[in-house]
Amino acid sequence: MKIVIIGSGGRLGAALMREYRNKFEVTGFDHAQLDLSSRDQIRERVGTASFDVLINAAAFTNVDLCETQRDRAFHINAEAPRMLAEICRDKNAKLVHFSTDYVFDGKRPKAYTEEDEANPISVYGESKRAGEANVLAVKGRHLVVRVSWAFGPDRASFVDGLIKRAEQSEHVDAIADKFSTPTYTLDIAEMLPRFFNVGPVAGVDDPGRPAAVTGRGYSASDYSSILHFANTGECTWQEYGQWALDCCQRFGLALRTKTVDAIKLSDMASWVARRPVYSVLSSARYTELTGASPRAWRDAVADYIRRFYSKK
């Protein structure tokens, strides 16, 4: 199977490249090799490539910068995915496009399913939702995978920054009134091949159940669909960070502080964009389809720290 990964230099894309290079014939494009804001580059480099599956793990993810660079956000996060879906349609290939929990407004304390209506509250969320809709509107067998709080060894995320601060400072803090779920990039890489089939995937790519699998408010064509995947459970950034420091102590990493103090979302005066307060994703449909449940976020974070930070 031939796979092309866009965003191969990012946190998720790099993990996919590493995990798949010995299993599939893989080609990657990082930002220097492919600028998704350039239609010409997309046509020239993706349109001329040969592949069975195209994975788009690239996006304009600076949530605050999106507020002042709306056009760029929509070019990269919405228009580029449409072009990628059209290229895949013409090649009879499958597009796997990654999206985000930020397509939801976070106004209810209940895990969001694929059937829940998206209602983004930031330009970033709006552009990502538009990208989903654009992908699903193109005839084909495309899959939109929503993930949240991705972390992994290839590019620093919240947890890496917090550990670094705890190594250097006697005081660290994190937001204690915003909820979602950390998702390990290696777990995403492990689950994704289950959905690489170019043909319909039972229960997901099912033309008989379009309303159930595509998400309310979308007019998906053919067999395109949305799937949520996140490690199970939920937490605040403070709880996430505290667990990470607890794991660091367990595995012998020297820290200057052992406690993550609580701050409020309202304390982040420098933030421009609004963030959803509660954006936990339900992976129930993934479990229903595969018979496998994602591991708990605490287990995933502990595994990450043991493998990539442990001094024991």
Rosetta blueprint (number, residue, H / E / L):
1 M L
2 K E
3 I E
4 V E
5 I E
6 I E
7 G L
8 S L
9 G L
10 G L
11 R H
12 L H
13 G H
14 A H
15 A H
16 L H
17 M H
18 R H
19 E H
20 Y H
21 R L
22 N L
23 K L
24 F L
25 E E
26 V E
27 T E
28 G E
29 F E
30 D L
31 H L
32 A L
33 Q L
34 L L
35 D L
36 L L
37 S L
38 S L
39 R H
40 D H
41 Q H
42 I H
43 R H
44 E H
45 R H
46 V H
47 G L
48 T L
49 A L
50 S L
51 F L
52 D L
53 V E
54 L E
55 I E
56 N E
57 A L
58 A L
59 A L
60 F L
61 T L
62 N L
63 V H
64 D H
65 L H
66 C H
67 E H
68 T H
69 Q L
70 R H
71 D H
72 R H
73 A H
74 F H
75 H H
76 I H
77 N H
78 A H
79 E H
80 A H
81 P H
82 R H
83 M H
84 L H
85 A H
86 E H
87 I H
88 C H
89 R H
90 D H
91 K H
92 N L
93 A L
94 K E
95 L E
96 V E
97 H E
98 F E
99 S E
100 T E
101 D H
102 Y H
103 V H
104 F L
105 D L
106 G L
107 K L
108 R L
109 P L
110 K L
111 A L
112 Y E
113 T L
114 E L
115 E L
116 D L
117 E L
118 A L
119 N L
120 P L
121 I L
122 S L
123 V H
124 Y H
125 G H
126 E H
127 S H
128 K H
129 R H
130 A H
131 G H
132 E H
133 A H
134 N H
135 V H
136 L H
137 A H
138 V L
139 K L
140 G L
141 R L
142 H L
143 L E
144 V E
145 V E
146 R E
147 V E
148 S L
149 W L
150 A E
151 F E
152 G L
153 P L
154 D L
155 R L
156 A L
157 S L
158 F H
159 V H
160 D H
161 G H
162 L H
163 I H
164 K H
165 R H
166 A H
167 E H
168 Q H
169 S L
170 E L
171 H L
172 V E
173 D E
174 A E
175 I E
176 A L
177 D L
178 K L
179 F E
180 S E
181 T L
182 P L
183 T E
184 Y E
185 T H
186 L H
187 D H
188 I H
189 A H
190 E H
191 M H
192 L H
193 P H
194 R H
195 F H
196 F L
197 N L
198 V L
199 G L
200 P L
201 V L
202 A L
203 G L
204 V L
205 D L
206 D L
207 P L
208 G L
209 R L
210 P H
211 A H
212 A H
213 V H
214 T H
215 G L
216 R L
217 G L
218 Y L
219 S L
220 A L
221 S L
222 D L
223 Y L
224 S L
225 S E
226 I E
227 L E
228 H E
229 F L
230 A L
231 N L
232 T E
233 G L
234 E L
235 C E
236 T E
237 W H
238 Q H
239 E H
240 Y H
241 G H
242 Q H
243 W H
244 A H
245 L H
246 D H
247 C H
248 C H
249 Q H
250 R H
251 F L
252 G L
253 L L
254 A L
255 L L
256 R L
257 T L
258 K L
259 T L
260 V E
261 D E
262 A E
263 I E
264 K L
265 L H
266 S H
267 D H
268 M L
269 A L
270 S L
271 W L
272 V L
273 A L
274 R L
275 R L
276 P L
277 V L
278 Y E
279 S L
280 V L
281 L E
282 S L
283 S L
284 A H
285 R H
286 Y H
287 T H
288 E H
289 L H
290 T H
291 G L
292 A L
293 S L
294 P L
295 R L
296 A E
297 W H
298 R H
299 D H
300 A H
301 V H
302 A H
303 D H
304 Y H
305 I H
306 R H
307 R H
308 F H
309 Y L
310 S L
311 K L
312 K L
